Structures are given as structure tokens and as C-alpha cells.
Amino acid sequence: MTIKEIQEEIIDEFSMFDDWMERYEYIIELGKSLPIIEEANKLDENLIKGCQSKVWLFSELEGDIIKFSADSDAILTKGIVALLLRVYSNQKPVDILGASTDFIDEIGLKEHLSPTRANGLVSMVKYIKMYAIAQQTKLAN
């Protein structure tokens, strides 16, 4: 699936919930399916700066696609990063870099997070894009 198709699927899923408590529960459930980072990659250099809780994000290039794994010490944050990895993992770096993040606003996620969690969400997206730049550079060489 393309990034856009995955984003549209997520927007459809979130539209099925009547209120934000149900959406929070869904996000927490998503966290249980997160591709967990290996302990060996839970390094300070893989910690996302700007998050209230600890979030580790790791990427590796397999062929011409990026596979992400992550973990967090907070259940809601784990769900948020799982949502992002669903969109951006197993994609080409160039597609990640060209992808819109409008789906985050369309599902209303940022406005229903505390300011510190919203900042963390922005940081997670920024790190995913930075990893994509780094991996795209490897592919170009």
C-alpha cells in the first residue's frame, strides 16, 4: 500500500469512533502491535528528543525500503508511534520525504493531545523524516 492509501485507511478507522475516549483506547491497542525495537538498539542516540516520555526509534534499510522499529515507556505514546510506523515503515525514503502529514490533523490527533505530547508527535515525525533523508543518502551513493 502507498503512504496515502494507509493514511486514508487510518482516517476511515478514526471516523468510526464517536468520541475521543474510544480513539485513545484504539491508539493504545495499536501500541500493542508496535514492531518493538531490539534491546541492543535502545541506545541514547535512538531516543527522540522533544518527547515527554522515552521513545526509541530505529531504522534500517532493506533493499530500497526503510523498516522502522520503536518502543516507548508510555502506553499512549507507544500507540502514537505505532500509528506513525504503520504509515511510514516499509516505504521508500523518497516516498516518506514526499508524504504529507495532513492525516494527523484530519483525525484530530494533535488537538486532542496535551501540548507536551503534541510536541512529541511533531518530534517523532521529524525524526522519521530525518531517518528517511539519511537512508536516501545511502541509496544515492
C-alpha positions, -999 to 999 in steps of 0.1 A, spaced: 0 0 0 11 36 -6 15 60 22 -15 79 10 -37 47 10 -26 39 45 -33 74 57 -68 72 42 -74 39 59 -65 54 92 -88 84 86 -116 60 79 -109 39 110 -109 70 133 -142 82 118 -159 51 131 -154 62 167 -179 85 184 -157 101 209 -121 107 219 -121 82 247 -127 54 221 -100 68 199 -75 69 228 -84 32 236 -78 24 199 -44 42 199 -34 22 230 -44 -10 213 -23 0 182 7 2 206 4 -35 213 12 -42 176 42 -19 175 73 -35 159 94 -34 191 130 -22 189 156 -47 198 172 -41 232 206 -36 215 191 -6 197 176 11 228 205 35 228 206 72 237 213 80 201 179 64 191 160 84 217 137 110 203 144 144 218 113 165 225 91 137 238 77 138 273 82 101 277 111 80 264 107 70 228 133 50 209 132 49 171 154 28 149 155 24 111 172 1 88 173 -1 51 163 -34 35 168 -31 -3 153 3 -11 127 4 18 130 16 54 119 -6 82 113 11 115 111 -3 150 103 16 182 94 15 218 82 38 245 78 37 282 42 52 280 13 33 266 -4 62 247 29 73 232 36 37 221 3 38 203 11 71 186 45 58 174 28 26 162 3 47 142 32 66 126 52 34 118 21 19 102 22 48 77 60 52 72 76 18 78 81 -5 48 82 25 24 109 40 2 128 70 17 118 93 -12 81 85 -6 84 92 31 101 125 24 73 135 -1 45 124 21 20 148 37 13 146 74 -22 160 70 -38 128 82 -27 137 117 -48 168 116 -77 151 98 -81 126 126 -77 154 151 -49 138 170 -27 168 176 -55 189 190 -65 161 215 -31 157 230 -15 176 258 9 203 245 39 182 255 26 151 238 17 171 207 53 184 206 65 148 210 43 138 180 59 165 159 94 153 170 85 117 161 75 128 125 107 149 123 129 120 133 112 97 108 118 122 80 155 127 92 160 89 91 145 89 56 170 116 45 199 96 59 187 64 42 180 82 9 216 94 10 228 58 14 208 48 -16 221 76 -37 257 66 -31 
